[in-house]
């Protein structure tokens, strides 16, 4: 008997050959943050966490399913009418949100 299917974030993390601990360290977030995201136990995610985790995985935040609920809610509420994230995968230090 197999367990539940891994979350999309967990699948992406595993494709990058990272443990939860490795991803947490790369993203400079708590290990519990990664666990809670993958377990679907978070209602909303801060943009800072979205940016850090997506940068650590070298993907845009909107490609991570677990972040879409927050992004969609913010867009519907009008707080993020439109935005894009620029990535510098060489070091991650220059990632920033730009309001359009």
C-alpha positions in Angstrom: 0.0 0.0 0.0 1.5 3.4 -1.0 1.1 6.7 0.8 -0.3 9.9 -0.5 1.2 11.4 -3.7 4.0 13.9 -3.0 3.0 17.6 -3.3 4.0 19.5 -6.5 6.6 21.4 -4.3 8.0 18.1 -3.0 8.2 16.7 -6.5 10.1 19.8 -7.7 12.4 19.7 -4.7 13.1 16.0 -5.3 13.8 16.6 -9.0 16.5 19.1 -7.9 17.9 16.3 -5.6 17.3 18.4 -2.4 16.1 17.3 1.0 13.7 19.5 2.9 16.6 20.5 5.1 18.7 21.4 2.0 15.9 23.5 0.5 15.3 25.3 3.8 18.9 26.1 4.1 19.2 27.4 0.5 16.1 29.5 1.0 17.1 30.7 4.4 13.7 29.6 5.9 12.9 27.3 8.7 12.7 23.6 8.0 9.1 23.6 9.4 8.2 26.2 6.7 9.1 23.7 3.9 7.4 20.9 5.7 4.2 22.9 6.2 4.2 24.1 2.5 4.6 20.5 1.2 2.0 19.2 3.6 -0.5 21.8 2.5 -0.9 23.2 6.0 -0.4 26.8 5.1 -3.2 29.1 4.0 -1.1 32.0 2.9 2.6 32.4 2.1 4.5 35.7 2.4 6.1 37.0 -0.8 9.4 36.9 1.0 9.1 33.1 1.5 7.8 32.6 -2.1 10.7 34.5 -3.5 13.3 32.7 -1.3 12.0 29.2 -2.0 11.5 29.8 -5.8 14.9 31.3 -6.0 16.5 28.3 -4.2 14.7 26.0 -6.7 15.6 28.3 -9.6 12.0 28.6 -10.8 9.5 31.5 -11.0 7.1 31.7 -8.0 4.0 31.2 -10.1 5.2 27.8 -11.2 4.9 26.5 -7.7 1.3 25.3 -7.2 1.5 25.9 -3.4 2.1 29.6 -4.0 -0.8 30.1 -6.5 -3.5 30.3 -3.9 -1.8 33.3 -2.2 -1.0 35.0 -5.5 -4.5 34.5 -6.8 -6.0 35.9 -3.5 -3.7 38.9 -3.6 -4.5 39.6 -7.2 -8.3 39.3 -6.6 -8.0 41.6 -3.5 -6.2 44.2 -5.7 -3.0 44.2 -3.6 -1.0 42.8 -6.5 -2.7 44.1 -9.6 0.2 42.8 -11.7 3.8 42.0 -10.9 6.7 40.0 -12.1 9.7 38.6 -10.4 13.2 39.0 -11.8 15.6 36.2 -11.0 19.4 36.2 -10.8 20.1 32.5 -10.4 23.8 33.0 -10.0 23.5 34.3 -6.5 19.8 35.1 -5.7 20.7 38.4 -4.0 19.2 40.5 -6.7 15.8 38.9 -6.8 13.1 41.6 -6.5 9.5 42.2 -7.1 8.6 44.9 -9.6 5.2 46.3 -9.7 4.1 47.1 -13.3 
